[in-house]
Amino acid sequence: MTVQCFMGVHYRLPLKIGVNVSVERYNTFVVLREAPGFKFKLNTDGDVYIIDMAHSEHEAVVSLLQALFRVANGGVLRNSPIRVWGQPYHSAPGGLLVAPDVAVSPNNVLAQAPVLPYPGPPPGNTENYPYARIVCEVGLHQSTQDWEFKCQNWLQEPYVRYVFGVKIHEKRNSRNPNGQYHRSMTARLWRQGAPAPGYTQWDFGTLAKHSHIPTGCNAMGLPEFQIQIPTNEIFWDPPIVAGVPNVLGYVALAPPAFPPNINIDLYCIQQEILTTQNNG
């Protein structure tokens, strides 16, 4: 994928920007010097890459997902029970700082505060707020492999109950009746502890991936393109025994009057992408 990155110059992603970088140096870089709109990756060999950029389609999906998760708050804007943030840093396995596109977590008055400062236990983000229970990752320019790895990597933290991923594939040369370029899109929902492959997948663009066959995602409310995420999992907060979550017999409970599920209609995401992409 070739994109315009710096001063009008075109580069191909992933773009290498560093070599022999330690985890400590990388974490310092992303906290102090990360440029807004760029996603970075540190390989095991110490190479640092730009793997994605926050173009309009990417930001449109992120904004929509944030709005959908906030619906459950019932219009409460300040100190709401569910916190929906964009790119708060969390510690991933190995101590690497990672920022999800969307992090959904319980308000800190509704979950146990860390017994120990960041990273806990219980785990928290870098600001000592509760660790995300639901993570969303939107891949635009990054490869499907990088997007998939990042989504799956979050599940190494048991406090992450669900990971919702959207991969936006490249525009096709053909157009739909509205004059928009056809585009394939993939959604996956990973659930903590789910049997292999660990996720459910939807092909929800205008055309199926690697074909010219319509997906059938062409209206709101179609049952086969609805995703339901249990609201109570946002408040997953088992008791801590000797620094370890005691999940035996534990069932997460949402505050009273909360809707049972967060609903994501994939047609809405599709339309956000089609109306935001450059169709000129």
RODO-2510 file (C-alpha; in nm, 4 decimals, decimal comma):
residues 280
     n   res          X          Y          Z
     1     m     0,0000     0,0000     0,0000
     2     t     0,1481     0,3357    -0,1064
     3     v     0,0391     0,6428     0,0865
     4     q     0,1422     1,0053     0,1169
     5     c     0,3267     1,0397     0,4472
     6     f     0,5680     1,3280     0,4752
     7     m     0,5764     1,6591     0,2844
     8     g     0,3822     1,5146    -0,0081
     9     v     0,6272     1,2304    -0,0651
    10     h     0,4785     0,8865    -0,1333
    11     y     0,6016     0,5895     0,0678
    12     r     0,5024     0,2246     0,0849
    13     l     0,3730     0,0902     0,4155
    14     p     0,5043    -0,0643     0,6286
    15     l     0,7771     0,2022     0,6438
    16     k     1,0863     0,1291     0,8544
    17     i     1,1859     0,4237     1,0741
    18     g     1,4166     0,2642     1,3334
    19     v     1,6545    -0,0263     1,3924
    20     n     1,7915    -0,2001     1,7033
    21     v     1,5342    -0,0326     1,9264
    22     s     1,4737    -0,1708     2,2757
    23     v     1,1295    -0,1975     2,4340
    24     e     1,2243     0,0808     2,6766
    25     r     1,3344     0,3170     2,3979
    26     y     1,0258     0,2326     2,1943
    27     n     0,7922     0,3049     2,4868
    28     t     0,9620     0,6398     2,5446
    29     f     0,9252     0,7221     2,1762
    30     v     0,5538     0,6469     2,1521
    31     v     0,4717     0,8366     2,4730
    32     l     0,6797     1,1482     2,4081
    33     r     0,7118     1,1744     2,0310
    34     e     0,4369     0,9777     1,8615
    35     a     0,2904     1,1787     1,5755
    36     p    -0,0926     1,1879     1,5747
    37     g    -0,2404     0,9745     1,2993
    38     f     0,0359     0,7156     1,2806
    39     k     0,0446     0,3577     1,4082
    40     f     0,3777     0,2024     1,4939
    41     k     0,5048    -0,1514     1,5369
    42     l     0,8163    -0,2850     1,7091
    43     n     0,9327    -0,6180     1,5674
    44     t     1,1122    -0,8769     1,7761
    45     d     1,4366    -0,7879     1,5945
    46     g     1,4167    -0,4264     1,7161
    47     d     1,2976    -0,2695     1,3902
    48     v     1,0292     0,0010     1,4176
    49     y     0,7748     0,0533     1,1396
    50     i     0,4896     0,2858     1,0561
    51     i     0,2164     0,0349     0,9701
    52     d    -0,0952     0,2492     0,9328
    53     m    -0,2304     0,6030     0,9158
    54     a    -0,5509     0,7610     1,0408
    55     h    -0,7124     0,8529     0,7099
    56     s    -1,0788     0,9516     0,6887
    57     e    -1,2228     0,6011     0,6538
    58     h    -1,0302     0,4821     0,9586
    59     e    -1,1381     0,7750     1,1750
    60     a    -1,5004     0,7492     1,0613
    61     v    -1,5205     0,3874     1,1819
    62     v    -1,3456     0,4683     1,5111
    63     s    -1,5829     0,7581     1,5768
    64     l    -1,8895     0,5452     1,4993
    65     l    -1,7760     0,2624     1,7276
    66     q    -1,7161     0,5046     2,0132
    67     a    -2,0691     0,6410     1,9685
    68     l    -2,2237     0,2911     1,9640
    69     f    -2,0579     0,1897     2,2911
    70     r    -2,1668     0,5151     2,4562
    71     v    -2,5346     0,4447     2,3818
    72     a    -2,5506     0,2200     2,6894
    73     n    -2,4681     0,5185     2,9116
    74     g    -2,8189     0,6525     2,8465
    75     g    -2,7076     1,0057     2,7691
    76     v    -2,4837     1,0465     3,0751
    77     l    -2,1927     1,2539     2,9463
    78     r    -1,9831     1,3214     3,2546
    79     n    -1,8444     1,0497     3,4825
    80     s    -2,0424     0,7928     3,2832
    81     p    -2,0479     0,4256     3,3922
    82     i    -1,8811     0,3093     3,0693
    83     r    -1,5657     0,4881     2,9594
    84     v    -1,5011     0,4856     2,5855
    85     w    -1,1605     0,6199     2,4960
    86     g    -0,9448     0,6423     2,1871
    87     q    -0,5846     0,5204     2,2134
    88     p    -0,5093     0,5107     2,5882
    89     y    -0,1812     0,3282     2,6446
    90     h    -0,1890    -0,0202     2,7943
    91     s     0,0933    -0,2582     2,8743
    92     a     0,1018    -0,5586     2,6414
    93     p     0,2932    -0,8832     2,7061
    94     g     0,6630    -0,8075     2,7299
    95     g     0,6014    -0,4569     2,8647
    96     l     0,5392    -0,2988     2,5240
    97     l     0,3052     0,0010     2,5307
    98     v     0,0146    -0,0402     2,2906
    99     a    -0,2751     0,1962     2,2202
   100     p    -0,5980     0,0422     2,0874
   101     d    -0,8159     0,2379     1,8469
   102     v    -1,1043     0,2139     2,0953
   103     a    -1,0815     0,1064     2,4596
   104     v    -1,4024     0,0341     2,6520
   105     s    -1,3712     0,0021     3,0277
   106     p    -1,5784     0,0453     3,3453
   107     n    -1,5723     0,3699     3,5351
   108     n    -1,3050     0,3468     3,8051
   109     v    -1,5721     0,3854     4,0785
   110     l    -1,7362     0,0636     3,9511
   111     a    -1,4227    -0,1513     3,9377
   112     q    -1,1457    -0,2380     4,1798
   113     a    -0,8625     0,0094     4,1848
   114     p    -0,5153    -0,1372     4,1282
   115     v    -0,3678    -0,2715     4,4513
   116     l    -0,0305    -0,1768     4,3040
   117     p     0,0297     0,1207     4,0721
   118     y     0,0449     0,0614     3,6971
   119     p     0,0520    -0,2065     3,5690
   120     g    -0,1285    -0,3473     3,8771
   121     p    -0,2761    -0,5942     3,9747
   122     p    -0,5567    -0,5633     3,8998
   123     p    -0,4274    -0,4426     3,5630
   124     g    -0,4807    -0,0844     3,4571
   125     n    -0,3801     0,1436     3,1751
   126     t    -0,0800     0,3732     3,2097
   127     e    -0,2922     0,6291     3,3988
   128     n    -0,4069     0,3686     3,6552
   129     y    -0,7606     0,3505     3,5231
   130     p    -0,9157     0,0034     3,4791
   131     y    -0,7761    -0,2010     3,1932
   132     a    -0,9945    -0,2132     2,8813
   133     r    -1,2527    -0,4923     2,8818
   134     i    -1,3388    -0,4443     2,5144
   135     v    -1,0879    -0,3374     2,2513
   136     c    -1,1548    -0,2318     1,8936
   137     e    -0,8898    -0,2295     1,6226
   138     v    -0,9471    -0,0818     1,2755
   139     g    -0,6993    -0,1741     1,0025
   140     l    -0,6774     0,0391     0,6910
   141     h    -0,3291     0,0402     0,5364
   142     q    -0,1742    -0,2177     0,7681
   143     s    -0,1634    -0,5738     0,6435
   144     t    -0,4321    -0,8227     0,7379
   145     q    -0,1633    -1,0223     0,9188
   146     d    -0,0548    -0,7248     1,1334
   147     w    -0,4187    -0,6351     1,2085
   148     e    -0,5004    -0,9931     1,3047
   149     f    -0,1923    -1,0256     1,5262
   150     k    -0,2692    -0,7023     1,7110
   151     c    -0,6281    -0,8105     1,7753
   152     q    -0,5285    -1,1546     1,9006
   153     n    -0,2458    -1,0168     2,1138
   154     w    -0,4914    -0,8261     2,3321
   155     l    -0,6472    -1,1544     2,4444
   156     q    -0,3290    -1,2450     2,6318
   157     e    -0,4670    -1,0136     2,9010
   158     p    -0,7656    -1,1979     3,0612
   159     y    -0,9329    -0,8693     3,1533
   160     v    -0,9919    -0,8107     2,7818
   161     r    -1,3181    -0,9949     2,7297
   162     y    -1,3854    -0,9133     2,3634
   163     v    -1,1854    -0,7757     2,0733
   164     f    -1,3748    -0,6332     1,7771
   165     g    -1,1709    -0,5833     1,4624
   166     v    -1,2513    -0,4204     1,1283
   167     k    -1,0203    -0,4597     0,8285
   168     i    -1,0852    -0,2216     0,5400
   169     h    -0,9465    -0,3621     0,2172
   170     e    -0,8394    -0,1591    -0,0849
   171     k    -1,0943     0,0064    -0,3098
   172     r    -1,1974    -0,1780    -0,6259
   173     n    -1,1934    -0,0202    -0,9710
   174     s    -1,5678    -0,0758    -1,0188
   175     r    -1,8439     0,1367    -0,8673
   176     n    -2,1862     0,0725    -0,7173
   177     p    -2,5068     0,2422    -0,8432
   178     n    -2,4379     0,5363    -0,6089
   179     g    -2,1080     0,6067    -0,7832
   180     q    -1,8998     0,4815    -0,4902
   181     y    -1,6050     0,2493    -0,5383
   182     h    -1,6824    -0,1051    -0,4322
   183     r    -1,4873    -0,2185    -0,1294
   184     s    -1,4406    -0,5410     0,0619
   185     m    -1,4516    -0,5263     0,4413
   186     t    -1,3934    -0,7897     0,7077
   187     a    -1,5144    -0,7866     1,0683
   188     r    -1,4112    -1,0300     1,3399
   189     l    -1,5236    -1,0627     1,6986
   190     w    -1,2844    -1,2477     1,9299
   191     r    -1,4134    -1,3691     2,2682
   192     q    -1,1887    -1,4457     2,5618
   193     g    -1,1661    -1,8221     2,6062
   194     a    -1,3566    -1,9088     2,2875
   195     p    -1,2617    -2,2393     2,1183
   196     a    -1,0491    -2,2272     1,8031
   197     p    -1,0403    -2,0250     1,5901
   198     g    -1,1576    -1,7947     1,8716
   199     y    -1,3585    -1,5549     1,6591
   200     t    -1,6667    -1,5080     1,4421
   201     q    -1,6143    -1,3449     1,1025
   202     w    -1,8323    -1,1357     0,8727
   203     d    -1,7676    -1,0295     0,5124
   204     f    -1,9699    -0,7073     0,5011
   205     g    -1,8371    -0,4860     0,2220
   206     t    -2,0215    -0,4267    -0,1023
   207     l    -1,8312    -0,7188    -0,2588
   208     a    -1,6930    -1,0285    -0,0899
   209     k    -1,3169    -1,0425    -0,0491
   210     h    -1,1333    -1,1925    -0,3490
   211     s    -1,4527    -1,2035    -0,5582
   212     h    -1,7101    -0,9874    -0,7343
   213     i    -2,0033    -1,1422    -0,5476
   214     p    -2,2178    -0,9019    -0,3408
   215     t    -2,2145    -0,9804     0,0322
   216     g    -2,5832    -0,9052     0,0867
   217     c    -2,5021    -0,6384     0,3453
   218     n    -2,7268    -0,3807     0,1812
   219     a    -2,9644    -0,2492     0,4487
   220     m    -2,9827    -0,1729     0,8187
   221     g    -3,1180    -0,4318     1,0586
   222     l    -3,0264    -0,7471     0,8654
   223     p    -2,9928    -1,0208     1,1317
   224     e    -2,6866    -1,1804     0,9742
   225     f    -2,4947    -0,8509     0,9979
   226     q    -2,5713    -0,7655     1,3600
   227     i    -2,3064    -0,8074     1,6307
   228     q    -2,4074    -0,8346     1,9953
   229     i    -2,1539    -0,7831     2,2751
   230     p    -2,2836    -0,8490     2,6286
   231     t    -2,2811    -0,5264     2,8277
   232     n    -2,2049    -0,7032     3,1551
   233     e    -1,8606    -0,8053     3,0230
   234     i    -1,7579    -0,4381     3,0323
   235     f    -1,7896    -0,4640     3,4109
   236     w    -1,5924    -0,7893     3,4440
   237     d    -1,4183    -0,7457     3,7793
   238     p    -1,3588    -1,0718     3,9683
   239     p    -1,2248    -1,0702     4,3252
   240     i    -0,8469    -1,0663     4,3597
   241     v    -0,6905    -1,3415     4,5700
   242     a    -0,3137    -1,3240     4,6261
   243     g    -0,2831    -1,0933     4,3262
   244     v    -0,4705    -1,3272     4,0918
   245     p    -0,8331    -1,2923     3,9651
   246     n    -1,0534    -1,5596     4,1249
   247     v    -1,2945    -1,6456     3,8434
   248     l    -1,4392    -1,9623     3,9977
   249     g    -1,8165    -1,9128     3,9913
   250     y    -1,7786    -1,5465     3,9044
   251     v    -2,0377    -1,3841     3,6764
   252     a    -1,9982    -1,0216     3,5711
   253     l    -2,2955    -0,7948     3,6406
   254     a    -2,3840    -0,4642     3,4769
   255     p    -2,5441    -0,1834     3,6795
   256     p    -2,9261    -0,1896     3,6856
   257     a    -3,1211    -0,0629     3,3832
   258     f    -2,8377    -0,1186     3,1382
   259     p    -2,9241    -0,2738     2,7996
   260     p    -2,8184    -0,6402     2,7843
   261     n    -2,6042    -0,5946     2,4736
   262     i    -2,4046    -0,3444     2,2746
   263     n    -2,5352    -0,3687     1,9180
   264     i    -2,3137    -0,3082     1,6150
   265     d    -2,4851    -0,2986     1,2760
   266     l    -2,2200    -0,3721     1,0139
   267     y    -2,4182    -0,1969     0,7420
   268     c    -2,3722     0,1308     0,9322
   269     i    -1,9965     0,0749     0,9382
   270     q    -1,9969    -0,0103     0,5679
   271     q    -2,1808     0,3095     0,4822
   272     e    -1,9478     0,5227     0,6959
   273     i    -1,6558     0,3881     0,4959
   274     l    -1,8190     0,4269     0,1538
   275     t    -1,9354     0,7834     0,2163
   276     t    -1,6024     0,8895     0,3674
   277     q    -1,3617     0,7363     0,1142
   278     n    -1,2485     0,9350    -0,1873
   279     n    -1,4876     0,8449    -0,4706
   280     g    -1,3613     1,1134    -0,7071
***
